[in-house]
Amino acid sequence: MPPTDFQLLKRPERTNWIRLRTLVTLRWFAIAGQSAAIIVAVRLYGIDIAVGAAALVITIAITANLVSYYTYPTNKRMSGLEATLWLVFDIIQLSALLYLTGGLNNPFAMLVLAPVTISATVLHIRSTVFLGLTAITLVTIVSRYHLPLMSDAGAELALPVLFQFGFWVALLISLVFVALYARQVTSEMNAMNEALLATQLALSREQKLTDLGGVVAATAHELGTPLATIKLVSSELKEELQDRPELLEDAELIRSQADRCRDILQSMGRSGKDDLQVRFAPIETVIREAAEPHLDRGKEVRFDIVPQEGANLTQPSIERRPEIIHGLRNLIQNAVDFSRAQVMVEMTWSEDTITVRISDDGRGFPPSVIGRIGDPFVKRRRLSEDGARRPGYEGMGLGLFIAKTLLERSGAKLSFSNSRKHGHASWTGQATGGAIVEVSWPRKLLQTNKPTQNAPLGENQPIAVWP
């Protein structure tokens, strides 16, 4: 089975994300800062530094930038390996300057964090680990082996040994902490962006299906009269052509083809979502439409429609929004996938709210993720427990995120829990019976544009053409 758009989004690869121009520009700033620091230290404070060697190290960085500028196009995006090598070069160049300028007695040693942080945000974890280990190794070396900083009076400028050790430890901790923090934040941002893109794709697809159903319904409605006329005329022709069998056969063919056109249009246009007459539908109709693709999958899907105490017995009519249908369809699909034999869809309403409760008789949501359901790309940590419950299931993050996002977009509030009706409980005491998802809307949000009873609907609106 070919991968879907959502599956392709699920495992993004971070490649070719960094432009060479970006690293070159950052290196120019670093070169300017290094040069300014050496000039100030020598001219203003009279510190004795191996200026010639330091200038050589800076010149190597300038040469690397010039070679990059004239060798590669300005819009070149580097592969992961190329970016890693350039960042390793930056760490080595900075470490060489630190060796020439007092090692960790130089406060600019903290700049070694920059290349590792860049790697953590855009490169593969292996590249980040390699750069981090390289930086830690070089920082450790220059902390012990370096040229001393000498004042113009000949005194060595050095921090106390305890301070140097503390600075070394702080740098090592910062390298690890900043890299992990930057990577975690970036990963969450990327996951959210990708999940939102998948949500937009889902909504766009559902909207296209809605519009297509509207086009077909409108076509069926408009062609109903001419097809009926063709059928009537062909029937009259059949009566008049009884004595002319060669023409009678043609008349019968015309009638049969008119019937065929009617049947095709009826089968294609049964949704008819753009007709103003059916733009609103009872809540049960909308729920059944959402569940329809999963009614014949070997599991029993039961519907229970009961008003809350004191509510009007007449079902509320709501807008048939694509986000509501697609979101509920995802939730029902998840329930059917992991139920043993039965899924229960309960619909209730009051004067203020409309609630849909979807439950199954399966093992329920894994306790290790029940508090994080709805986050994109949720991964299960307790693989031994959860894997046994849902074999072959790698996570429920993206599908439920799409459903949750679409339904919340319509004004719904969602809650996820497990039932205790089977008596199951985890070691934490959490219920581990069948999964329960409850979706609740303020009634006024679903009936905002509902026409008043017996009011004229007006003309059907033209359907927007999607690209």
URBELPE-V771840 format. One record per backbone hydrogen bond with DSSP energy under -1.0 kcal/mol. NH is the residue of the N-H (numbers start at 1). CO is the residue of the C=O. If there is no record, write none. Layout:
nh=NH co=CO
nh=NH co=CO
This chain:
nh=8 co=4
nh=9 co=5
nh=15 co=13
nh=20 co=76
nh=23 co=19
nh=24 co=20
nh=25 co=21
nh=26 co=22
nh=27 co=23
nh=28 co=24
nh=29 co=25
nh=30 co=26
nh=31 co=27
nh=32 co=28
nh=33 co=29
nh=34 co=30
nh=35 co=31
nh=36 co=32
nh=37 co=33
nh=38 co=34
nh=39 co=35
nh=40 co=36
nh=41 co=37
nh=42 co=38
nh=43 co=39
nh=44 co=40
nh=45 co=40
nh=47 co=41
nh=48 co=150
nh=51 co=49
nh=54 co=50
nh=55 co=51
nh=56 co=52
nh=57 co=53
nh=58 co=54
nh=59 co=55
nh=60 co=56
nh=61 co=57
nh=62 co=58
nh=63 co=59
nh=64 co=60
nh=65 co=61
nh=66 co=62
nh=67 co=63
nh=68 co=64
nh=69 co=65
nh=70 co=66
nh=71 co=67
nh=72 co=68
nh=76 co=73
nh=78 co=18
nh=83 co=79
nh=84 co=80
nh=85 co=81
nh=86 co=82
nh=87 co=83
nh=88 co=84
nh=89 co=85
nh=90 co=86
nh=91 co=87
nh=92 co=88
nh=93 co=89
nh=94 co=90
nh=95 co=91
nh=96 co=92
nh=97 co=93
nh=98 co=94
nh=99 co=95
nh=100 co=96
nh=102 co=147
nh=103 co=98
nh=105 co=102
nh=106 co=103
nh=109 co=106
nh=110 co=107
nh=111 co=108
nh=112 co=109
nh=113 co=110
nh=114 co=111
nh=117 co=113
nh=118 co=114
nh=119 co=115
nh=120 co=116
nh=121 co=117
nh=122 co=118
nh=123 co=119
nh=128 co=124
nh=129 co=125
nh=130 co=126
nh=131 co=127
nh=132 co=128
nh=133 co=129
nh=134 co=130
nh=135 co=131
nh=136 co=132
nh=137 co=133
nh=138 co=134
nh=139 co=135
nh=140 co=136
nh=141 co=137
nh=142 co=138
nh=143 co=139
nh=144 co=141
nh=145 co=141
nh=147 co=99
nh=150 co=48
nh=151 co=155
nh=154 co=151
nh=157 co=149
nh=164 co=160
nh=165 co=161
nh=166 co=162
nh=167 co=163
nh=168 co=164
nh=169 co=165
nh=170 co=166
nh=171 co=167
nh=172 co=168
nh=173 co=169
nh=174 co=170
nh=175 co=171
nh=176 co=172
nh=177 co=173
nh=178 co=174
nh=179 co=175
nh=180 co=176
nh=181 co=177
nh=182 co=178
nh=183 co=179
nh=184 co=180
nh=185 co=181
nh=186 co=182
nh=187 co=183
nh=188 co=184
nh=189 co=185
nh=190 co=186
nh=191 co=187
nh=192 co=188
nh=193 co=189
nh=194 co=190
nh=195 co=191
nh=196 co=192
nh=197 co=193
nh=198 co=194
nh=199 co=195
nh=200 co=196
nh=201 co=197
nh=202 co=198
nh=203 co=199
nh=204 co=200
nh=205 co=201
nh=206 co=202
nh=207 co=203
nh=208 co=204
nh=209 co=205
nh=210 co=206
nh=211 co=207
nh=212 co=208
nh=213 co=209
nh=214 co=210
nh=215 co=211
nh=216 co=212
nh=217 co=213
nh=218 co=214
nh=219 co=215
nh=220 co=216
nh=221 co=217
nh=222 co=218
nh=223 co=219
nh=227 co=223
nh=228 co=224
nh=229 co=225
nh=230 co=226
nh=231 co=227
nh=232 co=228
nh=233 co=229
nh=234 co=230
nh=235 co=231
nh=236 co=232
nh=237 co=233
nh=238 co=234
nh=239 co=235
nh=240 co=236
nh=241 co=237
nh=244 co=241
nh=247 co=244
nh=248 co=244
nh=249 co=245
nh=251 co=247
nh=252 co=248
nh=253 co=249
nh=254 co=250
nh=255 co=251
nh=256 co=252
nh=257 co=253
nh=258 co=254
nh=259 co=255
nh=260 co=256
nh=261 co=257
nh=262 co=258
nh=263 co=259
nh=264 co=260
nh=265 co=261
nh=266 co=262
nh=267 co=263
nh=268 co=264
nh=269 co=265
nh=278 co=275
nh=281 co=318
nh=283 co=316
nh=286 co=282
nh=287 co=283
nh=288 co=284
nh=289 co=285
nh=290 co=286
nh=291 co=287
nh=292 co=288
nh=294 co=291
nh=295 co=292
nh=300 co=341
nh=302 co=343
nh=304 co=345
nh=306 co=347
nh=308 co=349
nh=311 co=308
nh=318 co=281
nh=319 co=446
nh=320 co=279
nh=321 co=319
nh=325 co=321
nh=326 co=322
nh=327 co=323
nh=328 co=324
nh=329 co=325
nh=330 co=326
nh=331 co=327
nh=332 co=328
nh=333 co=329
nh=334 co=330
nh=335 co=331
nh=336 co=332
nh=337 co=333
nh=338 co=334
nh=343 co=300
nh=344 co=359
nh=345 co=302
nh=346 co=357
nh=347 co=304
nh=348 co=355
nh=350 co=353
nh=354 co=441
nh=355 co=348
nh=356 co=439
nh=357 co=346
nh=358 co=437
nh=359 co=344
nh=360 co=435
nh=361 co=342
nh=369 co=366
nh=370 co=366
nh=372 co=369
nh=375 co=372
nh=383 co=381
nh=386 co=382
nh=387 co=383
nh=389 co=385
nh=390 co=386
nh=393 co=390
nh=400 co=396
nh=401 co=397
nh=402 co=398
nh=403 co=399
nh=404 co=400
nh=405 co=401
nh=406 co=402
nh=407 co=403
nh=408 co=404
nh=409 co=405
nh=411 co=408
nh=412 co=407
nh=413 co=440
nh=415 co=438
nh=417 co=436
nh=419 co=434
nh=423 co=420
nh=426 co=430
nh=429 co=426
nh=432 co=424
nh=433 co=419
nh=436 co=417
nh=437 co=358
nh=438 co=415
nh=439 co=356
nh=440 co=413
nh=441 co=354
nh=443 co=352
nh=445 co=442
nh=455 co=452
